[in-house]
Amino acid sequence: MTGTPAMNAPVMDAIRAFGLDPALLPEAVIDADVRGFLEIHIEQGPALDGVKRRRGAVETVAGQSRAAVRFTGKANHSGTTPMEARRDALTAAAEWIVAVEALARATRGLMATVGRVDVEPGAVNVIPGAVRATVDVRHPRDAVRIETTRHLRARAQTIAQARQIECDWRALCDEVTTPMNHAMVEALGTAIRSAGYPDHRMVSSASHDAMLLARKVPAAMLFVRTPGGVSHHPDETVLADDVEAALKVGMKFLEGWDR
């Protein structure tokens, strides 16, 4: 575990609160006895609900890129500064945010989101002098994701230059697309059919534990439908019948995988 003691302290406290000993973390390693990793997770999206399926086998976890973008103009009085003399950081950010959405809507399979915007100084009678924003780009093909990220960075700089303000782009993460283990996915599809359900394959645009474990052991994922496709919201839920169906598929998978 890395970082400063202050940053790690809450994590250590949480581990102890669960009755565990942080000193034993180095012993929690994957050994040769581990044959694979199967993750059962709510989809967190509308795909399964849209096709009236209770569950689906994930074939790929899409890669993602994240960045922090800062537009820096000049704060000034909103009542006395002529429109043509303004260096408004927020209008620049707004133009770029619309461009982010437009590109995502025009590109099949692309998800691009500006999830946070902080405006300085944030006063009703002051032209915004600086805006900090985040962007999250996801696609199952790394080439598309990388090119999209490059394009959005260039677009931000072009918008800033035209408005005579500065733009700073800082990459936060760059996760490659992770395919699930083919043999496990096929075994999961067989388990779905054996349990009496239609086999359905899909891509996950959300990151999950299986994405990380796939670097160490064969991994697969079973998605359970999200009613209404609502996630990261208090209305996120899952149906008891769907959980029962997923457990039934999981048991069929373990029986087949063990053989």
TORDODREN-534322 format. One record per residue (C-alpha): z, x, y. Coordinates in Angstrom, 1 decimal, always signed. Layout:
// residues N
REC     zz     xx     yy
REC      Z      X      Y
...
***
This chain:
// residues 259
REC     zz     xx     yy
REC   +0.0   +0.0   +0.0
REC   -1.0   +1.4   +3.4
REC   -0.2   +0.7   +7.0
REC   +2.9   +1.1   +9.1
REC   +6.4   +0.1   +7.8
REC   +6.5   -2.7  +10.4
REC   +3.2   -4.2   +9.1
REC   +4.2   -3.9   +5.4
REC   +7.8   -5.2   +5.8
REC   +6.8   -8.9   +5.7
REC   +4.7   -8.3   +2.6
REC   +7.5   -6.5   +0.9
REC   +9.9   -9.3   +1.9
REC   +7.6  -11.9   +0.4
REC   +7.4  -10.0   -2.8
REC  +11.2   -9.8   -3.1
REC  +11.5  -13.5   -2.2
REC   +9.5  -14.2   -5.3
REC  +12.0  -12.2   -7.4
REC   +9.7   -9.3   -7.8
REC  +10.2   -5.6   -7.3
REC   +7.7   -3.8   -4.9
REC   +8.6   -0.5   -6.5
REC   +6.8   -1.7   -9.7
REC   +3.4   -2.3   -7.9
REC   +1.9   +1.0   -9.2
REC   +2.4   -0.3  -12.7
REC   +0.3   -3.5  -12.1
REC   -3.0   -1.9  -13.0
REC   -5.8   -3.2  -15.2
REC   -5.9   -1.5  -18.6
REC   -8.4   -1.4  -21.4
REC   -7.0   -4.5  -23.0
REC   -8.4   -6.7  -20.2
REC  -11.6   -8.3  -21.5
REC  -12.5  -10.2  -18.4
REC  -11.4  -12.4  -15.5
REC  -12.0  -16.1  -15.2
REC  -11.1  -17.8  -11.9
REC  -10.9  -21.6  -11.6
REC  -11.0  -22.6   -7.9
REC  -11.7  -25.5   -5.7
REC  -15.2  -25.2   -4.3
REC  -14.2  -25.6   -0.6
REC  -17.6  -27.0   +0.2
REC  -19.8  -30.1   -0.3
REC  -22.3  -28.8   -2.9
REC  -20.7  -30.3   -6.1
REC  -19.7  -33.5   -4.4
REC  -23.3  -33.9   -3.1
REC  -24.8  -33.8   -6.6
REC  -22.0  -35.8   -8.2
REC  -20.7  -32.9  -10.4
REC  -17.1  -32.2  -11.2
REC  -17.5  -28.5  -11.8
REC  -20.0  -25.7  -11.6
REC  -20.4  -22.1  -12.8
REC  -20.7  -19.6  -10.0
REC  -23.5  -17.1  -10.6
REC  -23.1  -15.1   -7.3
REC  -20.6  -14.6   -4.5
REC  -22.5  -14.2   -1.3
REC  -22.0  -11.0   +0.8
REC  -20.5  -11.3   +4.3
REC  -20.5   -9.3   +7.6
REC  -18.0   -9.9  +10.4
REC  -17.9   -8.4  +13.9
REC  -15.9   -8.7  +17.1
REC  -18.1   -9.0  +20.2
REC  -16.9   -8.5  +23.8
REC  -18.9   -9.6  +26.8
REC  -17.6   -8.0  +30.0
REC  -18.7   -9.3  +33.4
REC  -16.7   -9.7  +36.6
REC  -14.0  -12.2  +37.4
REC  -14.4  -13.8  +40.8
REC  -13.6  -16.9  +42.8
REC  -15.3  -20.0  +41.5
REC  -15.6  -21.7  +44.8
REC  -16.9  -18.8  +47.0
REC  -19.1  -16.8  +44.7
REC  -22.8  -17.8  +44.9
REC  -24.4  -18.8  +41.5
REC  -27.0  -16.0  +41.8
REC  -24.3  -13.4  +42.4
REC  -22.2  -14.2  +39.4
REC  -21.6  -12.0  +36.4
REC  -20.2  -14.7  +34.2
REC  -19.1  -13.4  +30.7
REC  -18.6  -16.9  +29.3
REC  -22.1  -18.2  +30.1
REC  -23.5  -15.1  +28.4
REC  -21.3  -15.7  +25.3
REC  -22.3  -19.4  +25.3
REC  -26.0  -18.5  +25.3
REC  -25.4  -16.1  +22.4
REC  -23.3  -18.6  +20.4
REC  -26.2  -21.1  +20.6
REC  -28.6  -18.4  +19.4
REC  -26.3  -17.7  +16.4
REC  -26.3  -21.3  +15.4
REC  -30.1  -21.7  +15.9
REC  -30.9  -18.7  +13.7
REC  -28.6  -19.9  +10.9
REC  -30.1  -23.4  +11.0
REC  -33.6  -21.8  +10.8
REC  -32.8  -19.5   +7.8
REC  -32.4  -21.0   +4.4
REC  -29.0  -20.1   +2.8
REC  -27.7  -18.4   +5.9
REC  -24.2  -19.2   +7.2
REC  -23.4  -17.8  +10.7
REC  -20.2  -18.8  +12.5
REC  -18.6  -17.9  +15.8
REC  -15.0  -18.8  +14.8
REC  -13.0  -17.5  +17.7
REC  -13.5  -17.2  +21.5
REC  -10.9  -15.8  +23.9
REC  -11.7  -16.1  +27.7
REC  -10.2  -13.9  +30.4
REC   -8.5  -14.7  +32.8
REC   -8.8  -18.3  +31.6
REC   -8.1  -20.0  +35.0
REC   -9.8  -23.2  +36.1
REC  -10.9  -21.7  +39.5
REC  -11.9  -18.2  +38.3
REC  -15.3  -17.1  +36.9
REC  -14.7  -15.7  +33.4
REC  -14.6  -11.9  +33.6
REC  -14.5  -11.2  +29.9
REC  -15.0  -13.0  +26.6
REC  -14.0  -11.8  +23.1
REC  -15.7  -13.6  +20.2
REC  -16.0  -13.2  +16.5
REC  -19.0  -13.7  +14.3
REC  -19.1  -14.3  +10.5
REC  -22.5  -13.9   +8.7
REC  -23.0  -14.8   +5.0
REC  -26.0  -14.9   +2.7
REC  -26.5  -14.4   -1.1
REC  -29.2  -11.8   -0.4
REC  -27.8   -8.6   +1.3
REC  -31.1   -7.8   +3.0
REC  -31.1  -11.2   +4.8
REC  -27.5  -10.8   +5.8
REC  -28.0   -7.2   +7.1
REC  -31.1   -8.1   +9.1
REC  -29.4  -11.2  +10.5
REC  -26.4   -9.2  +11.7
REC  -28.7   -6.6  +13.3
REC  -30.7   -9.3  +15.0
REC  -27.6  -11.0  +16.4
REC  -26.3   -7.8  +17.7
REC  -29.6   -7.1  +19.5
REC  -29.6  -10.6  +20.9
REC  -26.1  -10.2  +22.3
REC  -27.1   -7.0  +24.1
REC  -30.3   -8.6  +25.4
REC  -28.5  -11.6  +26.8
REC  -25.9   -9.3  +28.4
REC  -28.4   -7.1  +30.0
REC  -30.3  -10.0  +31.5
REC  -27.1  -11.3  +33.1
REC  -26.0   -7.8  +34.2
REC  -22.9   -7.6  +32.1
REC  -21.8   -5.3  +29.3
REC  -21.6   -6.1  +25.6
REC  -19.6   -4.3  +23.0
REC  -20.1   -4.9  +19.3
REC  -17.5   -3.8  +16.7
REC  -18.1   -4.3  +13.0
REC  -15.1   -5.7  +11.2
REC  -16.3   -5.8   +7.6
REC  -19.4   -5.6   +5.4
REC  -19.0   -7.0   +1.9
REC  -22.0   -6.8   -0.4
REC  -23.1   -9.7   -2.6
REC  -21.3   -9.8   -5.9
REC  -23.0  -11.2   -9.0
REC  -20.7  -12.6  -11.7
REC  -21.0  -11.1  -15.2
REC  -24.1  -12.7  -16.8
REC  -22.6  -13.0  -20.3
REC  -19.4  -14.7  -19.0
REC  -21.5  -17.1  -16.8
REC  -23.5  -18.1  -19.8
REC  -20.4  -18.5  -21.9
REC  -19.0  -20.7  -19.1
REC  -22.1  -22.8  -19.1
REC  -21.8  -23.3  -22.8
REC  -18.2  -24.3  -22.3
REC  -19.1  -26.8  -19.7
REC  -21.6  -28.4  -22.1
REC  -19.2  -28.2  -25.0
REC  -16.7  -30.1  -22.9
REC  -19.2  -32.9  -22.5
REC  -20.4  -32.2  -18.9
REC  -23.8  -31.2  -17.4
REC  -24.1  -27.4  -16.8
REC  -24.4  -26.7  -13.1
REC  -25.0  -23.2  -11.6
REC  -24.2  -22.3   -8.0
REC  -23.6  -19.7   -5.3
REC  -20.2  -19.2   -3.7
REC  -20.4  -18.5   +0.1
REC  -16.6  -18.0   +0.2
REC  -14.8  -14.9   -0.9
REC  -12.6  -15.1   -3.9
REC  -10.5  -12.9   -6.2
REC  -13.3  -12.8   -8.7
REC  -15.4  -10.9   -6.2
REC  -12.8   -8.1   -6.2
REC  -12.0   -8.1   -9.9
REC  -15.7   -8.0  -10.7
REC  -15.7   -4.3   -9.6
REC  -13.3   -3.6  -12.4
REC  -13.9   -6.0  -15.3
REC  -16.4   -8.7  -16.3
REC  -15.7  -11.8  -14.1
REC  -16.8  -15.4  -13.8
REC  -15.8  -18.4  -11.7
REC  -15.6  -22.1  -12.3
REC  -15.7  -24.3   -9.2
REC  -14.0  -27.7   -9.0
REC  -15.5  -30.1   -6.6
REC  -14.0  -30.7   -3.1
REC  -14.0  -34.4   -2.2
REC  -15.8  -34.7   +1.0
REC  -16.4  -31.0   +1.2
REC  -13.4  -30.5   +3.5
REC  -11.6  -27.1   +3.4
REC   -9.4  -25.0   +5.6
REC   -8.1  -28.3   +7.0
REC   -5.1  -30.5   +6.2
REC   -7.5  -33.0   +4.5
REC   -8.5  -30.5   +1.8
REC   -7.7  -32.0   -1.6
REC   -8.7  -32.0   -5.3
REC   -8.8  -34.9   -7.7
REC   -6.5  -34.9  -10.8
REC   -9.3  -35.9  -13.1
REC  -11.4  -33.0  -11.8
REC   -8.5  -30.6  -12.5
REC   -8.2  -32.0  -16.0
REC  -11.9  -31.5  -16.6
REC  -11.7  -27.9  -15.3
REC   -8.8  -27.1  -17.7
REC  -10.8  -28.6  -20.6
REC  -13.8  -26.4  -19.7
REC  -11.4  -23.4  -19.4
REC  -10.0  -24.0  -22.8
REC  -13.5  -24.2  -24.3
REC  -14.5  -21.0  -22.6
REC  -11.4  -19.1  -23.9
REC  -12.1  -20.4  -27.4
REC  -15.7  -19.2  -27.3
REC  -15.0  -15.9  -25.5
REC  -12.3  -15.1  -28.1
REC  -14.8  -15.5  -30.9
***
